[in-house]
Amino acid sequence: MTLYHIPCAHLIAILGLRRVAHEQFISDYYTISSYKSTYTPCFHAISDITCWQPLNPARGIIELLPPNLIRRSGRPQSRRYKYTMDETVDRSNKKCGICKEIGHYRGTCPKNPENIR
């Protein structure tokens, strides 16, 4: 049994089609036993406000304010985690859509009838 954030759901789908168990391809980090072992230490609850020690007025009280969030100009960046399948192929050598040759594009193709005058 596994938890959240399993890498690449596409791989698991392919393994399911080929009837291969996906558990062997997932790290032990994502298992429930690992999750439980992380949180086995005892967490102490915060006591009631009546049990708190009084604040020392000589030290002063620090007023906590929300952070100053200033929205940046332009298009916001994606916060999605990228996988290896998201990498794009380098397309520096574009081919023409008409003659399929490298070095120009459809608008400047010498074989394009619209460009012949």
C-alpha positions, 0 to 999 in steps of 0.5 A: 500500500502506498501514499501520496506523491507517487512519481509518474502516474503514466508509468503505473498505468503502463505497468497496469496494462502489462499486468506488472506489480507497480510496488517494486518500482516505488521507493519505500519512502512512499509506504504507509509504514514509513509514514507511520515511523515518521510520526511515531514520536510523541507530540505534546499538546499545548496546554490551556491558556489558563496554564500559560506563564504571564508575559513579561511587559519589560521584554515587550510583546512582538505583534505578529503581522501577516507577511507582505505579499506583493503580487509580481507583474507578468504571468505567474509561474507554475508551481507544479512539479516537473518530471522528466516527461515534461522536458521539451525537445530542442527545436532549434533546427526547424523545418519548413512545412512545405518542402521539409528542408531545414534553414527556413520556414513556410513564410520564406520558402522559395517553393511556396506559390504565395511567395513567388512574384 
